[in-house]
């Protein structure tokens, strides 16, 4: 996928301070219509964070983004204005809202996302792409998908992101840290979590490794809507289709007994 640079766009997925849980946008980034798997996370009609499509019905985002309300939908497409409803929300069991450790969640969609999913990967350092729908600077220029380049370092559960020249900002929380592999495939190597309130010095992203990867993996391996590991809400009054004719069971039972008596 193409990288575009040019305009300032802070890319810190939860700005205010290092330990706060608000979202962030991309500084020193540029408009991005190529990374269609990067989506808006919508709650009560407003964009609260960013996310990445990682399976046909699964979106990876930051767990702290759910503190402002359960997301209703994700916005996809070049402008992020085509909404796909969220069926259920799953937060990493190891998430700690006090420290933002394991700041990862998966949104299960009610229907297939109309874009191809991103693959998962890992990185410990070097230039990486950062993308999201956050602000260019705190309170300015949000709502448009942007992408830029940051420098990543770290071999623990977090990646430290510094300007190169881009950095996440308000609204970019939950957006992906991207790495173009030698095979030409762009992969998600981190989830933007938090950073400084000015979106200027540093940001932190959760690496998708260890217990975080163990949490995410089931959503990649199976259809999340039919997996027993997921609970999907059903409209009140709906009943399982197989419960519509209980008499069928008794009919079969009587038939089997009659056959045995012969």
C-alpha positions in Angstrom: 0.0 0.0 0.0 1.2 3.5 -0.8 2.5 5.9 1.8 1.7 9.5 1.5 3.5 12.3 3.4 3.1 16.0 3.4 0.7 17.6 5.9 0.9 17.5 9.8 -1.4 15.0 11.3 -0.8 13.9 14.9 -1.0 10.1 15.3 -1.3 9.3 19.0 -4.2 7.0 19.8 -5.3 8.6 23.0 -4.0 12.0 23.6 -4.0 14.3 26.7 -1.2 12.7 28.6 0.8 9.6 28.7 -1.7 7.8 31.0 -4.9 9.3 29.7 -7.4 7.4 27.6 -8.6 9.8 24.9 -7.9 9.2 21.2 -5.4 10.8 18.8 -4.8 11.8 15.0 -1.8 12.1 12.6 0.6 15.0 12.5 2.9 15.4 9.5 0.8 12.8 7.6 -1.2 13.2 4.5 -4.7 12.2 3.2 -4.9 8.5 2.5 -7.4 6.8 0.2 -5.4 3.7 -0.3 -5.6 2.0 3.2 -9.3 1.2 3.0 -9.0 -1.4 5.8 -8.4 1.5 8.2 -11.8 2.5 9.4 -13.7 4.9 11.7 -15.1 3.6 15.0 -18.5 5.2 15.5 -20.5 5.5 18.8 -23.7 7.5 19.1 -23.2 8.9 15.6 -19.7 10.3 16.3 -16.2 9.1 15.5 -14.6 8.0 18.7 -11.5 6.2 17.4 -10.0 4.4 14.5 -9.5 0.7 13.7 -8.3 -1.9 11.2 -10.2 -4.7 9.4 -8.3 -7.9 10.2 -11.0 -10.4 9.1 -14.1 -10.2 7.0 -16.2 -9.5 10.2 -13.6 -8.4 12.7 -12.1 -4.9 13.4 -9.1 -4.4 15.7 -9.1 -1.3 17.8 -8.1 0.1 21.3 -10.0 -1.1 24.4 -10.0 2.3 26.0 -12.1 3.6 23.0 -15.1 1.7 24.5 -15.1 3.9 27.6 -17.2 6.6 25.8 -19.8 4.0 24.8 -20.2 0.8 22.9 -19.5 1.3 19.2 -22.6 1.2 16.9 -20.8 0.8 13.6 -17.5 1.3 11.8 -17.1 3.6 8.8 -15.5 2.2 5.7 -14.8 3.3 2.2 -12.6 6.1 0.8 -14.3 8.7 3.0 -15.2 6.3 5.8 -18.9 7.1 5.4 -20.3 3.7 4.5 -21.3 2.2 7.9 -21.3 -1.4 8.9 -23.1 -2.3 12.1 -21.2 -3.7 15.1 -22.8 -7.0 16.5 -20.6 -7.5 19.5 -17.5 -6.1 21.3 -14.7 -8.1 22.9 -12.0 -6.6 25.1 -8.6 -8.3 25.8 -8.8 -10.1 29.2 -5.4 -8.6 30.1 -6.5 -5.0 29.4 -5.7 -2.7 32.4 -7.5 0.7 32.1 -5.2 2.2 34.7 -2.0 1.6 32.8 -3.5 0.9 29.3 -1.6 -2.4 29.2 -3.0 -4.7 26.5 -5.1 -1.8 25.2 -6.8 -3.9 22.5 -10.4 -4.8 21.6 -12.1 -6.6 18.6 -15.4 -5.5 17.2 -17.4 -8.2 15.5 -19.4 -6.9 12.6 -23.0 -7.8 11.7 -22.0 -8.2 8.0 -18.9 -8.6 5.9 -16.7 -5.5 5.6 -16.6 -4.4 2.0 -12.8 -4.2 2.1 -10.0 -6.8 2.2 -8.5 -7.4 5.7 -5.0 -6.6 6.8 -2.7 -9.4 7.9 -1.0 -9.5 11.3 2.7 -9.1 11.9 5.4 -7.9 14.3 8.1 -5.2 14.4 10.6 -4.2 17.1 12.0 -1.0 15.4 12.5 1.0 12.3 10.2 3.2 10.2 6.5 2.2 10.3 3.3 3.6 8.9 0.6 5.1 11.2 -2.9 5.6 10.0 -6.3 6.8 11.3 -9.1 9.3 11.3 -7.7 11.6 14.0 -6.8 15.3 14.2 -3.9 17.0 12.4 -3.3 18.7 15.8 -5.4 18.7 19.0 -8.9 19.8 18.0 -8.2 20.5 14.4 -8.6 18.6 11.1 -10.1 15.3 12.3 -12.5 13.0 10.4 -10.3 12.2 7.4 -8.2 9.1 6.9 -4.5 10.1 7.1 -1.3 8.2 7.0 2.3 9.1 7.8 5.6 7.6 9.0 6.8 7.3 12.5 10.0 5.8 14.0 9.3 2.7 16.2 11.5 1.3 18.9 10.9 -1.3 21.6 11.0 -5.1 22.2 8.4 -5.3 25.0 4.6 -5.2 24.9 4.7 -1.6 23.6 6.2 0.2 20.6 7.4 3.7 21.3 6.6 6.0 18.3 8.5 9.2 17.6 8.0 11.7 14.8 9.6 10.7 11.4 7.9 13.2 10.8 4.4 11.9 11.5 2.8 11.0 14.9 -0.7 9.9 16.0 -3.1 12.4 17.6 -6.7 12.7 18.9 -9.0 10.2 17.1 -6.2 7.9 15.9 -6.5 5.6 18.9 -7.1 2.1 17.8 -5.7 2.7 14.4 -3.0 0.4 13.1 0.8 0.6 13.1 1.7 -0.7 9.6 4.8 -2.4 8.3 5.6 -3.2 4.6 7.3 -6.6 4.6 9.9 -7.8 2.2 7.2 -9.9 0.5 5.3 -6.6 -0.4 2.5 -7.3 2.1 1.5 -4.5 4.5 0.8 -5.9 8.0 -0.6 -4.6 11.3 2.2 -4.7 13.9 0.6 -2.6 16.6 -2.5 -0.8 17.8 -2.2 2.9 18.6 -2.9 3.4 22.3 -1.8 6.8 23.8 0.6 9.7 23.7 1.4 13.2 24.7 -1.4 15.8 24.6 0.3 18.0 22.0 0.7 15.1 19.5 4.3 16.2 19.1 6.8 14.1 21.1 5.8 10.5 21.4 3.0 7.9 21.2 2.7 4.3 22.2 1.2 1.4 20.4 0.4 -2.1 21.7 2.3 -4.9 19.9 0.1 -7.7 18.7 2.2 -10.5 20.3 2.0 -12.8 23.3 -1.3 -12.7 25.2 -2.6 -9.9 22.9 -2.1 -12.1 19.9 -3.6 -15.1 21.7 -6.7 -13.0 22.3 -6.9 -11.8 18.6 -6.1 -15.1 16.9 -9.5 -16.8 17.3 -11.1 -13.9 15.4 -8.7 -14.6 12.5 -9.2 -18.4 12.4 -13.0 -18.7 12.5 -16.2 -16.9 11.5 -16.8 -14.8 14.7 -20.5 -14.9 14.2 -20.7 -18.7 14.5 -17.8 -19.3 16.9 -18.8 -20.5 20.4 -16.2 -18.1 21.8 -18.2 -15.1 20.8 -21.6 -13.9 22.0 -23.6 -12.0 19.4 -26.7 -10.1 20.4 -30.0 -11.3 18.9 -33.2 -9.2 18.5 -35.7 -9.8 21.2 -38.4 -12.3 20.1 -36.1 -14.1 17.7 -35.8 -17.9 18.3 -33.4 -20.5 17.0 -34.7 -22.0 13.8 -34.2 -25.5 15.1 -36.7 -24.9 17.9 -39.6 -24.3 15.6 -40.8 -27.9 15.4 -40.2 -29.9 18.7 -42.7 -32.5 17.6 -40.3 -33.7 15.0 -38.0 -35.2 17.6 -40.9 -37.2 19.2 -42.0 -38.4 15.8 -38.5 -39.7 15.0 -38.3 -41.3 18.5 -41.6 -43.2 18.0 -40.4 -44.3 14.5 -37.2 -45.8 16.0 -39.1 -47.6 18.8 -41.6 -49.1 16.3 -38.7 -50.3 14.1 -37.0 -52.0 17.1 -40.2 -53.9 18.1 -40.3 -55.5 14.6 
